[in-house]
Amino acid sequence: MTQQNIVIVDTGCANISSVLYAVERLGDQVTVSDSPQVISQADKVILPGVGSAKHAMKNIEDKGLVETIQSLTQPVLGFCLGMQLMCAESAESGFNNENEQVACLGLVPTTINVMKADGLRLPHMGWNTLTFEGNHPIFKGIESGAYVYFVHSYCAPISQYTIASCTYGQPFSAAIAKDNFIGCQFHPERSSDIGSLIIKNFLEM
Amino acid sequence: MLAKRIIPCLDVQNGKVVKGVKFRNHEIIGDIVPLAQRYAEEGADELVFYDITASSDQRVVDKSWVSKIAQVIDIPFCVAGGIKTAQDAQQILNMGADKISINSPALLDPDLISRLADQFGQQCIVVGIDSYFDKDTDQYQVYQFTGDEKRTQKTQWQTFDWIQEVQKRGAGEIVLNCMNQDGVRQGYDLEQLTQARAITSVPLIASGGAGTIEHFTQVFKQSDVDGALAASVFHKKVIEINTLKSTLIKQGVAIRPQGILC
């Protein structure tokens, strides 16, 4: 693959450097940007994110990037909160704002709710297994049962958009996709060889 | 199923990995980055880097190595040592650390835990607790400034009270270091950890005392901790991480196997 233009959206959240390094480890050039023009012209777009949906959506709105992201037609990969932002709305509005729904980007018509972990400890933090639903190319070369790294307290339910599931108390979407938008609830950039392969598959789409 | 975590801890002093016995007499083990890389490749689930001199020297952890580690390793890692403010935490998280861990600064200013959890999210705020069993009083006591033996001192806190306090204040994970066991490889303090587990609703990581594979089996099966941290047995290759993990899997502990398609 020669010199494609990979852009990480600068959402103003913390963990951008670890996502950046993960792409660089695969030998690809990557730009971090919040410029609508740079993002629109990318071959591949990565939407990272750590923090609350409310805070991140406010950053994206303040930077004037909502329509930019919504109109992307190239492959877009969301990591963790980046996946959640792709959904219609999220219940994760930060401390002291319970019961408030946060409108998200509406790219995948599903919602984000607090995990019903059936008495297990939250956040769901650590390595857990993927079970694939269908045969999405982002998981090429990986078999169900592979471990990836999760850190989250909110999740998307199982739906027609689920391409991988995981179970913690109850089953939830470990990854979702619709058209060119793909989101992983886990952190591929922190998921060792499996995560690296997922990013590589995305870059080769 | 959520896997139990194997966590090598790298104590850092002046940019080198060191290890002492019972927190004393530190010897240099090697350079940080190659050792971190080796552990990630061998199947470590997470790494902790602990600047053991930071809090006691009134300075923040030397940070240049944090981004170097973030560049080369692809598993989560936590940085501890001298993080006293939200700015300190922000800088380390921006450099690519997944979590930050606070210990003595939390004892001096317990509200720091809440401020950090509010700003960065509970999941990346770890509280480290150095606990010493005092035979005279028959109590587990919290100690601070354990990186420097001249300044190490007992605090007003009993361990189980402090565990409950830090959770109320927003700790996302607790590392309980049992000082009586540290570095002597006689096994984790199962009694203390089991009691701690019963009152801990966030992930609990056992630290101090690992010497054999059986010690890891015991701490996962008997104390139900989420992760087990160890240093010298990994540095000195007394235990190989992949052998440890395959043995634990055979014994029925939920563990992420080493190797891509196991």
Interface residues (C-beta under 8 A of the other chain):
Chain A: A14 N15 S17 S18 Y21 A22 E24 R25 V50 G51 S52 F95 L120 R121 P123 H124 M125 G126 W127 N128 T129 I142 E143 A146 Y147 Y149 V151 H152 S153 T167 Y168 H187 E189 R190 S191 S192 D193 I194 G195 S196 L197
Chain B: M1 L2 A3 R5 A40 D45 S67 A70 Q71 V72 D74 I75 P76 Q90 L93 N94 M95 G96 D98 D118 F120 G121 Q122 Q123 C124 G172 E173 S201 V202 P203 D226 G227 R256 P257 I260 L261
